[in-house]
Amino acid sequence: MAKDARYLRPTDELPEGLGLVRVSFDAGTLIVRGLAREIGRQLGLTWDDRIEHLRGPASTYRAVVGALLHNGHDVLDEARRFDEFDITLQRDLQPHEHQDDAHRAWLSGGKRGIVVLPTGSGKSYLAEMAIESVQRDTLVVAPTLDLVDQWIRRLGEAFGAPVGALGGGRHDVERLTVSTYDSAAIHMERLGNRFGLVIFDEVHHLPGDLFRQAAEHVIAPFRLGLTATLERDDGRHAQLADLVGPTVFQLGIKSLAGDILADYDIETVDVEMDEVDRQIYDEARGEYRGFVEKYGIRVGSSGGWQRFLAATSRSEEGRSALKAHQRQKRLALGHRAKIDALETLLGQHWQDRTIVFANDNATVYEISERFLCPAITHQTPLAERSEILERFSNGAYRVVVTSRVLNEGVDVPAANVAIVLSGTGSVREHVQRLGRILRRGKDKRARLYELVTADSVEAHQSQRRREHDAYR
C-alpha cells in the first residue's frame, strides 16, 4: 500500500479538499465514484451510463478496495455496514489436528477458500473457529431449513449470542445470521453489505444459476466454503474459486476412519429380479434402446438426454419409448425381490439403528407401510421430521426410511446401518449417504448395504458410485 493512501469510513472526519475514490453498495453491486474510466476497467469495473460512474459485482469489494489503496488512492468506504465485534467461543473444546490444520490453511489463504472434509469430521466447529478468528458480522448459508435450524442452535450454544434467520417465513437479521441458499440469493441485493464473513455450508450447491447470487451480491471480504463432496457432475465446481476461493484443505473418509470417524464396511448385494419383473424390464429396456439407436441418440453424452426428450415429444413412438424408459428404471430401482432382500437385512439388524434410502417418494411410502417404520420426505413437515429423528436417536424408532432429504448435513449420530435400496448414479449422493452413519460412537462399526439389480442399468450406476476413494 502506498504510504499516503488513506482508508476512511463515513464516520471519520474528512479533511477539506481531499480527493477521494468513493465506494458504495447498490442492489448487489459496487459503485465507484471519482476514478478514471481506464483505471476502473483495469480493476474489472464497467462504466454505467445511467449514473455516469463505474460499477462492478459486490463480490469484487475486497479486490477493488485493496487495489485502490495499493495504488495510492484515498478511499472513502461507504459500502460496508459490517463491523468488528467481540465474539468468543463459549465451548471448552480443543480442535482435532485436522481441524487445526484446516483452520491454519484457511487463515494462510487470506481467510478465503474451501475446506473439503467428510461428514462427521467437525466442519461446523471449524466454522465456529473461523467466526471467532474474523470477529465480523457473519452470515451462514445452508441448503435446507433443517440445516438452518441446526446451525441456529449450534451457533447460539457456541457463542451465547442471538442468531438471526432468513428463510421459512423468517426475516430476522442479527450479527450472526443463518439463511437458506434461496433466501440469501433473494435478499443479498439489500443485505449484501451487512456481513464481513460468509460461510457456505454444502458449498457445492453454490454454482447454480440462482444460488450463485448469494456469493456475487455480497461484499464479504472473508469467505469459507464447506463440503464433503466438492465435484459436480456439470463441472460447475470450477466456478467456486471465483465465488469463494480455492480449495485450501482436503481430507477423505479413509484418512479419518477409525479415529475421528467410525470404522465401516460396505457390502454390495446383487439382487435378481423374479421372472415376471425381468420380462417386463427386458421388454421396456428393449423398446427404449431400440428408439435411441434408431435415431442415433447417445443419452450418456453431453446434451444427449435433452435430445432424447425432444425426440420423444414428436411422435407416439417417442412417447411410448419415454414411458418404457421410466418403466425399466422404476423396476431396476425398486422391484419386488429388492423389497424382499430389504426385509431380510432389516431382520438381521433388528437391534441396530438403520436408515433406508430410496430414490423416490412412492417407494419410501411403500416401505413405510409394509415395515411399519416412519418416513421422511420433502413433504414431511419440519416439526414432524424433527420428532421422528429425535425418537430415532433415543431408540423409540429403530428404522427410518427416506428419499433424498437426509442425504446432506442433518445429524443422525445414532445411525450405524444404511441400506441403499435405490438412488441416482451420483458419486456425491452415495458418499453423502455413507456419511450419515459415520458419526463416531463407543465401539461403533458402521455398515452400508447397497442393493443392486443384477444385469440392469443400475449395475453400471453402482460401479460409477464406487469410484470415490471411500470405497477403495
ChimeraX attribute file (.defattr): number of C-alpha atoms within 10 A of each C-alpha:
attribute: neighborCount
match mode: 1-to-1
recipient: residues
	/A:1	13
	/A:2	12
	/A:3	9
	/A:4	10
	/A:5	16
	/A:6	15
	/A:7	17
	/A:8	16
	/A:9	14
	/A:10	10
	/A:11	7
	/A:12	9
	/A:13	8
	/A:14	12
	/A:15	7
	/A:16	6
	/A:17	6
	/A:18	8
	/A:19	12
	/A:20	19
	/A:21	20
	/A:22	19
	/A:23	23
	/A:24	19
	/A:25	27
	/A:26	18
	/A:27	17
	/A:28	24
	/A:29	23
	/A:30	26
	/A:31	25
	/A:32	27
	/A:33	20
	/A:34	14
	/A:35	16
	/A:36	13
	/A:37	15
	/A:38	11
	/A:39	11
	/A:40	21
	/A:41	14
	/A:42	9
	/A:43	16
	/A:44	14
	/A:45	21
	/A:46	18
	/A:47	18
	/A:48	12
	/A:49	8
	/A:50	6
	/A:51	10
	/A:52	9
	/A:53	18
	/A:54	22
	/A:55	23
	/A:56	23
	/A:57	21
	/A:58	29
	/A:59	24
	/A:60	23
	/A:61	25
	/A:62	13
	/A:63	12
	/A:64	20
	/A:65	22
	/A:66	15
	/A:67	14
	/A:68	22
	/A:69	19
	/A:70	14
	/A:71	13
	/A:72	14
	/A:73	21
	/A:74	21
	/A:75	23
	/A:76	22
	/A:77	20
	/A:78	18
	/A:79	23
	/A:80	18
	/A:81	15
	/A:82	18
	/A:83	12
	/A:84	11
	/A:85	12
	/A:86	8
	/A:87	17
	/A:88	16
	/A:89	15
	/A:90	12
	/A:91	12
	/A:92	7
	/A:93	8
	/A:94	8
	/A:95	14
	/A:96	14
	/A:97	9
	/A:98	19
	/A:99	21
	/A:100	14
	/A:101	14
	/A:102	22
	/A:103	22
	/A:104	15
	/A:105	19
	/A:106	23
	/A:107	17
	/A:108	12
	/A:109	15
	/A:110	12
	/A:111	21
	/A:112	25
	/A:113	26
	/A:114	28
	/A:115	26
	/A:116	21
	/A:117	24
	/A:118	28
	/A:119	26
	/A:120	23
	/A:121	25
	/A:122	17
	/A:123	21
	/A:124	15
	/A:125	18
	/A:126	21
	/A:127	21
	/A:128	17
	/A:129	17
	/A:130	22
	/A:131	26
	/A:132	16
	/A:133	14
	/A:134	18
	/A:135	16
	/A:136	23
	/A:137	22
	/A:138	25
	/A:139	29
	/A:140	25
	/A:141	29
	/A:142	27
	/A:143	22
	/A:144	19
	/A:145	18
	/A:146	20
	/A:147	20
	/A:148	25
	/A:149	17
	/A:150	16
	/A:151	22
	/A:152	20
	/A:153	12
	/A:154	16
	/A:155	24
	/A:156	15
	/A:157	15
	/A:158	16
	/A:159	18
	/A:160	14
	/A:161	15
	/A:162	14
	/A:163	22
	/A:164	18
	/A:165	24
	/A:166	22
	/A:167	17
	/A:168	12
	/A:169	8
	/A:170	11
	/A:171	14
	/A:172	13
	/A:173	17
	/A:174	17
	/A:175	20
	/A:176	23
	/A:177	24
	/A:178	31
	/A:179	32
	/A:180	25
	/A:181	28
	/A:182	19
	/A:183	22
	/A:184	27
	/A:185	23
	/A:186	16
	/A:187	19
	/A:188	21
	/A:189	20
	/A:190	14
	/A:191	18
	/A:192	30
	/A:193	26
	/A:194	23
	/A:195	25
	/A:196	25
	/A:197	26
	/A:198	27
	/A:199	26
	/A:200	27
	/A:201	26
	/A:202	19
	/A:203	25
	/A:204	22
	/A:205	20
	/A:206	27
	/A:207	21
	/A:208	11
	/A:209	9
	/A:210	13
	/A:211	19
	/A:212	19
	/A:213	24
	/A:214	28
	/A:215	29
	/A:216	22
	/A:217	28
	/A:218	32
	/A:219	31
	/A:220	28
	/A:221	19
	/A:222	23
	/A:223	24
	/A:224	26
	/A:225	30
	/A:226	23
	/A:227	22
	/A:228	27
	/A:229	20
	/A:230	22
	/A:231	14
	/A:232	15
	/A:233	9
	/A:234	9
	/A:235	9
	/A:236	15
	/A:237	17
	/A:238	15
	/A:239	15
	/A:240	22
	/A:241	14
	/A:242	13
	/A:243	21
	/A:244	25
	/A:245	20
	/A:246	19
	/A:247	20
	/A:248	21
	/A:249	18
	/A:250	16
	/A:251	15
	/A:252	17
	/A:253	25
	/A:254	16
	/A:255	15
	/A:256	17
	/A:257	18
	/A:258	15
	/A:259	11
	/A:260	19
	/A:261	25
	/A:262	24
	/A:263	20
	/A:264	19
	/A:265	13
	/A:266	14
	/A:267	12
	/A:268	13
	/A:269	15
	/A:270	15
	/A:271	18
	/A:272	19
	/A:273	21
	/A:274	12
	/A:275	9
	/A:276	9
	/A:277	17
	/A:278	18
	/A:279	12
	/A:280	15
	/A:281	23
	/A:282	14
	/A:283	15
	/A:284	23
	/A:285	20
	/A:286	15
	/A:287	20
	/A:288	21
	/A:289	15
	/A:290	13
	/A:291	19
	/A:292	19
	/A:293	11
	/A:294	8
	/A:295	11
	/A:296	11
	/A:297	18
	/A:298	14
	/A:299	15
	/A:300	8
	/A:301	8
	/A:302	10
	/A:303	11
	/A:304	15
	/A:305	14
	/A:306	12
	/A:307	15
	/A:308	20
	/A:309	15
	/A:310	11
	/A:311	19
	/A:312	19
	/A:313	13
	/A:314	10
	/A:315	10
	/A:316	10
	/A:317	13
	/A:318	20
	/A:319	15
	/A:320	17
	/A:321	25
	/A:322	20
	/A:323	15
	/A:324	22
	/A:325	18
	/A:326	14
	/A:327	17
	/A:328	23
	/A:329	18
	/A:330	16
	/A:331	19
	/A:332	25
	/A:333	23
	/A:334	21
	/A:335	21
	/A:336	16
	/A:337	15
	/A:338	24
	/A:339	18
	/A:340	12
	/A:341	17
	/A:342	20
	/A:343	14
	/A:344	11
	/A:345	14
	/A:346	20
	/A:347	10
	/A:348	10
	/A:349	14
	/A:350	11
	/A:351	11
	/A:352	16
	/A:353	23
	/A:354	25
	/A:355	24
	/A:356	24
	/A:357	24
	/A:358	23
	/A:359	18
	/A:360	17
	/A:361	18
	/A:362	11
	/A:363	22
	/A:364	23
	/A:365	21
	/A:366	14
	/A:367	22
	/A:368	19
	/A:369	12
	/A:370	10
	/A:371	14
	/A:372	12
	/A:373	15
	/A:374	20
	/A:375	22
	/A:376	24
	/A:377	17
	/A:378	13
	/A:379	10
	/A:380	12
	/A:381	10
	/A:382	14
	/A:383	9
	/A:384	11
	/A:385	17
	/A:386	14
	/A:387	11
	/A:388	17
	/A:389	20
	/A:390	14
	/A:391	12
	/A:392	22
	/A:393	17
	/A:394	11
	/A:395	14
	/A:396	11
	/A:397	16
	/A:398	21
	/A:399	25
	/A:400	23
	/A:401	25
	/A:402	24
	/A:403	24
	/A:404	18
	/A:405	16
	/A:406	20
	/A:407	18
	/A:408	22
	/A:409	22
	/A:410	17
	/A:411	19
	/A:412	20
	/A:413	16
	/A:414	22
	/A:415	24
	/A:416	25
	/A:417	25
	/A:418	25
	/A:419	23
	/A:420	22
	/A:421	25
	/A:422	24
	/A:423	22
	/A:424	15
	/A:425	18
	/A:426	15
	/A:427	20
	/A:428	20
	/A:429	17
	/A:430	21
	/A:431	23
	/A:432	19
	/A:433	22
	/A:434	27
	/A:435	26
	/A:436	26
	/A:437	29
	/A:438	31
	/A:439	24
	/A:440	21
	/A:441	16
	/A:442	6
	/A:443	8
	/A:444	18
	/A:445	18
	/A:446	24
	/A:447	20
	/A:448	24
	/A:449	19
	/A:450	19
	/A:451	25
	/A:452	25
	/A:453	24
	/A:454	15
	/A:455	14
	/A:456	20
	/A:457	16
	/A:458	20
	/A:459	17
	/A:460	13
	/A:461	16
	/A:462	22
	/A:463	11
	/A:464	14
	/A:465	19
	/A:466	16
	/A:467	11
	/A:468	15
	/A:469	11
	/A:470	17
	/A:471	13
	/A:472	7
